[in-house]
Amino acid sequence: MHSIEEKKAAFERLLVIMDELRSQCPWDKKQTIQSLRHLTIEEVYELTDAIMEKDMLEVKKELGDVLLHIVFYSKIASETNEFDIADVINGICDKLIHRHPHIYGDVKVLDDLEVIQNWEKLKLKEGNKSVLGGVPTSLPALIKSMRIQEKARAVGFDWEKEEQVFEKVEEELNEFKIELEKGDQKMAEDEFGDLLFALVNYARFKNINPEEALERTNKKFIRRFQFMEEKIIENNLSFDTLKLEEMDVFWNQAKQKGL
């Protein structure tokens, strides 16, 4: 691994390159805080894909892309004297020191849960009006429900036993079935949302990350479906002429292969 001096030199190299690109490259000169936003979102998703695939070389590459965006935003802001990369770094350093009084102060904690609880209490003291105020509104719904529940837990609003949570899942499932039988689409959607929320809650109690679990299932479905497509083509067949039972033959082959 690199020394602290080598790390500083690498970061300085990136800052110099960013300055050069911003002053000389037509594309880089055109970019604004707003124009980079959708590209940043794409880069973060590419990073999460690499993490899911456990491809550390790709993780390294994608982290570089994300870091570039942080430097890019800071460079743009520095041109209007709003802030620069030093302000960004010092800001996060100050926040980390303030939010970790058990490291930089005299607060004692027993475990990671107490760390999280202290973190949320400090955020409220800093002016946040709600424990849930820090959950971004644009987060995907599944991840958002996880973060909402984690933050509620941090202030003690949580089930005591996992059995209670599973009972809630069963309760919501029954309520969903009732609304389906009634044919009330709006109420069925509401109850389905409640069911999903309860399942996320139960996953949390079982130390299952529902976002990662669902993404693994998505990838598994894609692998099996694409295998089925290949077999259909190999056998000169077509989706138009195949019945579901016939497609299942290829699907089961994919399962037997461990796809």
MOHUGI-V715214 format. One record per residue. N is the residue number from 1. OMEGA is omega in whole degrees, -180 to 180 (* if undefined). NEAR is the number of other ideal C-beta (glycine too) atoms within 8 Angstrom. Layout:
n: (N N)
omega: (OMEGA OMEGA)
near: (NEAR NEAR)
This chain:
n: (1 2 3 4 5 6 7 8 9 10 11 12 13 14 15 16 17 18 19 20 21 22 23 24 25 26 27 28 29 30 31 32 33 34 35 36 37 38 39 40 41 42 43 44 45 46 47 48 49 50 51 52 53 54 55 56 57 58 59 60 61 62 63 64 65 66 67 68 69 70 71 72 73 74 75 76 77 78 79 80 81 82 83 84 85 86 87 88 89 90 91 92 93 94 95 96 97 98 99 100 101 102 103 104 105 106 107 108 109 110 111 112 113 114 115 116 117 118 119 120 121 122 123 124 125 126 127 128 129 130 131 132 133 134 135 136 137 138 139 140 141 142 143 144 145 146 147 148 149 150 151 152 153 154 155 156 157 158 159 160 161 162 163 164 165 166 167 168 169 170 171 172 173 174 175 176 177 178 179 180 181 182 183 184 185 186 187 188 189 190 191 192 193 194 195 196 197 198 199 200 201 202 203 204 205 206 207 208 209 210 211 212 213 214 215 216 217 218 219 220 221 222 223 224 225 226 227 228 229 230 231 232 233 234 235 236 237 238 239 240 241 242 243 244 245 246 247 248 249 250 251 252 253 254 255 256 257 258 259)
omega: (-176 177 179 179 178 178 177 -180 180 -180 178 178 179 -180 179 179 179 178 -179 180 -178 -178 -172 -175 -179 -179 -178 180 -177 -170 176 176 -177 -176 -179 -171 -176 178 178 178 179 -179 -180 177 177 176 -180 176 -180 178 179 -179 -178 179 -172 176 178 176 179 -179 -178 175 176 179 179 179 177 -179 178 178 -179 178 -178 178 180 -179 -180 -178 176 178 177 173 175 -174 178 177 180 -177 179 179 -179 177 180 -179 -179 179 -179 -176 179 -180 177 176 -174 179 -176 179 178 176 -180 -176 -177 179 178 176 -180 180 178 180 -178 179 179 178 179 178 -179 177 176 -175 -178 175 -178 -176 -178 179 -178 -179 -176 177 171 -170 -177 179 180 -180 176 -177 178 -178 178 -179 177 179 -176 179 174 180 -175 175 179 -176 -179 178 179 -179 180 175 178 176 -180 178 -179 178 178 179 176 179 -179 -179 176 -180 178 -178 180 -174 -178 180 178 178 179 -179 177 176 178 180 178 -180 179 178 176 179 -180 178 179 179 -179 -180 175 175 -174 178 180 179 -180 -180 176 177 176 -178 178 179 -180 -180 -177 -180 -180 173 179 178 180 -179 178 179 180 -178 179 180 -179 175 -177 -174 -177 173 -178 -179 180 176 -179 178 179 179 180 174 178 179 180 178 180 179 *)
near: (1 5 5 5 6 8 9 8 8 9 8 8 8 11 10 8 8 12 9 8 9 12 6 7 7 5 6 10 9 7 9 7 8 5 8 13 8 6 9 10 8 8 12 9 8 10 13 8 9 12 8 10 7 5 7 6 6 10 11 8 9 12 9 8 11 12 9 10 12 10 12 12 10 13 13 13 11 11 7 6 4 5 7 9 11 6 9 11 8 8 8 8 8 8 8 8 8 9 10 10 11 9 5 6 7 4 7 5 8 4 6 5 7 9 11 11 11 13 10 12 9 11 11 8 6 6 4 9 4 5 12 8 7 8 10 6 4 3 9 6 6 11 9 11 11 13 10 10 12 10 13 11 11 12 10 6 5 7 9 4 6 9 6 9 13 9 8 12 13 8 9 13 9 8 11 13 8 9 12 8 6 8 5 7 6 6 9 12 8 9 13 9 8 11 13 10 10 13 10 13 13 13 11 13 9 7 4 7 7 12 10 8 10 9 9 9 8 8 9 9 8 8 10 12 8 8 13 12 8 8 10 13 8 6 6 4 7 6 6 4 5 10 5 6 6 7 12 8 8 11 10 8 10 12 9 6 7 4 8)
